[in-house]
């Protein structure tokens, strides 16, 4: 009974009377959009991710102004989707689209509703149209990559994640996780895309370290460490190898102590590094390699 009442209430909110045509646009503030805490969001984001709050909005351009009353009805539509009423949610959003055509927040929510209905191709088309119109490589990237993955297009899904990462370093943790997950489906293309992005941006050591991690997961740790050492040599530095070792052992994932030890051993044997840096790296490498349970993550 309680579930039925909840759904009825959400439906009533989403089907509220149409907005007056003279409604004035206002900038979005944190009080106008509230995120819904979907507890299953990590597993089924296109079903349970809620309308993002302004500080969660991912974009190169920022969120354009939108009438707060439209936002109220969009929240209702988002809640309908989360409650499993995706068709009703889509109807409401299509009606709102006439009032705020092309607004990124509305288009992204429509794409998520299409995905909840199993219409992945429609979601891809909508998101690509949005990204082209706004010239924004970040907006909708998470949803677009996921939809492409569901369509068994891992190469394109990884490319979307990598492109977002290249223009917005803050996207790195999500993009790297997505790339690592997609790589087994098309290892050559995904690995090549990330390496090309890193080599085109030599100042972005995060991209190179991400590629090195991907290589180590494929059992190619020696090649990864060699490339990091080459990049460090150009920069007269050891920073890339030391940061890579830290990420492998302290990054929160499964520790890859043997690959980290190999990176540190490379620093220890680097004649261009200071004596203190080399000695410290040697001690750490020895500690990691001799620790019970030392392992490589593949």
Phi, psi and omega in degrees: 000313181299319179296319180296320179294320179299314181296320179297319179295318179295319179296319180297320179297315183291332182261025179298161182304151181297154182282149174298144183295336185273008182302135182267143181282144177226157176289150180282134174237162183302337181279347184269338178230124179240135182284140176268126186282077179290112187289342180256016186302326184290334182270319183227072187298326182287347175263324193243350175292133183267173175304125186287145171286158183306323181283356176254357184289128183254115184193152171281338191253347187086167182272123178294160177300150178208146180299129181299334178288327174295320178299321179300315180287329175295321176299319178298318179295320177299318178295325176298315178301314181296328180280359178094010181253059187294325181295316177295322177300316181297318179302315180296316183293323178295324176293321179291332181299331178290336180270333180222065186299131175076006181294130185303321181295318180291318180294322178294318179293323176297320179297318179296325178291320175301318180295321178296332177274000181082011182264068186295318181298320178296321178296317179299314181298318181294316182290322179292323176298316179299312184294325177291317182293324182267352184051049185234114183278345184265321186300131177072007186296318182299313182290320180295317179298319180294317180297318178295322176298317179295335178272010180061044177236067187296327180298315179291322179298317179292322180299320178298315180296316182294318179299318178297318180297320184295326181267343182220094182305334179297340178282355186307309182302316178293313184298317180295317178299320179294316180296316180299325181285326183276335187306319180299341182277338179199069192301315184298312183291316183294314179297318179296322180296317181290321178296318180298319179296320181291317183290333178283347183226072185300338179282346182266082182293339179295323178292319180294319178294326176296317176298318180298320178296318178299318178296318181296326178291342178263011180077021183243045184297319182300318178295321180296313182295321178299316180293321176297319179296321178296317179293321176297321181298318179298323182269002183053055189211167170238008191298320184294316180291320179293318179294322179298316178298319178298316181296325181289332185251337186238003189281356178099345176271193177294125184293134178249078190290328182288320177293321176299319178297323179295319178296318179291323177297326177297319177294317181299329181264010184273109183294343180278345180277158179290160181300319181296317179296317181295317180295317179297319179294322179296317179298315180295318180299317180295317179300315182293317184291332183262359179291132176304133180085008177305139187206162169253142179261119179233000000 
